[in-house]
Amino acid sequence: MTTAPRRRDPRYDILFEPIRIGPKVMKNRFYQVPQCTGAGHPRPGSNAGHRAVKAEGGWGGLSTESCSIHPEVNQSTSTNTTLWDEGDVINHRHMVDEVHKWGALAGVELGAGGVKDNLWSRYVAPAFDRYPSGGTPKVYTYPAAEEDIDRVMQMYEDAARRARDAGFDILYIHGAAGVFPVHALSRHFNRRTDKYGGSFENRARFWVEALERLKKVAGDECAVATRISIDDLAGPWGLELHDEGLAFVDYITRLGLVDMWDIIIGGSGNDMWGEDSGPSRFYKSNHQSPWNAEVKRIAKVPVVGVGRFTEPDEMVRVIRSGQLDIIGAARPSIADPWLPRKIDEGRIEDICECIGCNACVSRFNLNNMIICTQNPTALEEYRRGWHPERFDMAPTPEMVLVVGAGPSGLECARVLGKRGYEVHLVEAKEQLGGHLRDVVRLPGLAEWGRVYDYREGQIARMSNVTVMRGTGLVTADDILDYGARRVVLATGARWVGNGLGASGPDAISGIDAALDHFVTPEQFFAGKAIGERVVVLDSDGYFMGISIAEVLADQGKQVTLVTHLDTVAPMTGLTLEGYNLRRMMREKGIKERLAHWVDKVEKNDDGVDVFLYDLYRDGSRRTTRPETGIYPRRLGNAVDIMSCDSVILCTARESKRELYDDLTALKPRWKEAGLETVVRSGDCLAPRYLADAIFDGHRIAREFESANPERPRAIIRERQIWGHETFPKLGDHVV
């Protein structure tokens, strides 16, 4: 008996109405807005594979990331795509073809300079004035003459023509994050006195002329769009919605130059990306609505905006209320490339919702390809051949024992179950989710619970996956007696209780989590008593130390965070949380001691003394010749003593490897017990970020037939091969 296909709920029909964008018709209201992948121009296969899966998943339109139009107005510190020459046309055409296979539109966001670095090409970049490049010291632009602006206009036109030849349907002007059009319009950045400066119309002229160039190329073949940051969120020091933001939308609308508006918020400052791609710690879904709803009142063409939309009822409210015409998404489309298709097929419960952790952004900020906590297949579609919804079936559906139902174990069990294995998932506690059950209790991190909610829900509907909860700790003898041929250990990691983990291999004298004055994160969540004066030792550099500090400050305690790092929680800078976290510290009176660590801790009459030392206390000059046993600098010995009642130990994590070691010690008994393979997954092998631990469980399950699934299989490398044709050729004329 076959199951009747499911249909979408009629209340979601409005999301699947076709919508006209200039000369093009998009098949529904789902649009993947410009989204960086970190693959950039060097890895066209990865870019195409990533977009193709989304097109298959029902997205009506998909855009590139910011695409550099010329090496003279490039940004080398980020890996983006380019449209400089015929080689780029070939590579983009492949992506466009993959998107078109599924009836989706392909858009390209053309980006040009402003305050950029050009470190790769070594061009000196023109700009609207003389600026130091954002984030790159001592790299200055020069003030563009009118002939320079004419040349940039030609760059736009040439890139648009290449984009049209590659088959793109929507040609964008990128107007956010410090590019040329933004600085031209800005009162702060544009101090020119020629026809491009002064009055509003003069400052808008550059953007207008760039759009006119695109219109000229587009003709009746392509739609023309622009992305604008409608409010810099900098008050009178930047573009404001009700000042020149809406005025610009009205002006361009009256000129009839765009077929679609793409609206975001946040300006050119280092912290402003996080105001648009807001992490869930600070911003909930649709936090941009007060801004993009105002644009919709003025615009006469479709308006797309973002809001980390994952819930279809909210999407319907956004459309019906007149806030937006098109549901835009970047991060939700990464977390679930098939989100529209699941709504269309009536499978709402199968949507894998973005958690707003910005792990994707963090990898891009490290000049690497993005990752996703919820979707381990992101940017692995081409190089590993992974599909988020399709899995190779197991050659034999044998039984597999997975020990530990934290994030990695849950993901491993889910994928093994999808592949047809008979999975027995054993969890010591009653609840699934491992350490993440504690993490979601921290300020602003509740949405991270979607990680275990999604996987637990998926597993619950698999008849071939058996979940055993509340078993207590499994022993090596238990496993040998169980009868499984293959075992996955996903037993996680713990925080060390001796201070190990900052800048040296040794534990800190006087620290012992068994004593009253010291508290590991596990002990904190378990409710161990904490005094009024607290020192948080953080050498982890991510969310745990700063989050516990916030909880304690909210309880009225005096909190000082000590780290050997040069800034508090630097990983949160990569995830766009850092600026607001530091603002929170100032608001709540949390003190910080940067670039310091602990020499020792001693008991005093009413607490403990923490002996801090400056990491840079030693001499700046080293000795001129090596001497065995002698430190090669003048040794500093200055310390600063802080008295406190409790010390929180967010120093290092270590894998819970006792079960693995016990099994290894019993290896002579494996054959008799029928055990062949024991694989460690996630933090059990090495403590990692959440997204990497989940990826590990996923990869192991995908590659489970390998002789040793702990070792990854080879991946496709995209690179220029020596001796093959290059674009452009050395000495070719540059326009």
Summary of the structure (lengths in Angstrom):
residues: 735
radius of gyration: 27.8
end to end distance: 65.4
largest distance: 86.7
contacts: 2551
relative contact order: 0.10
helix: 34%
strand: 18%
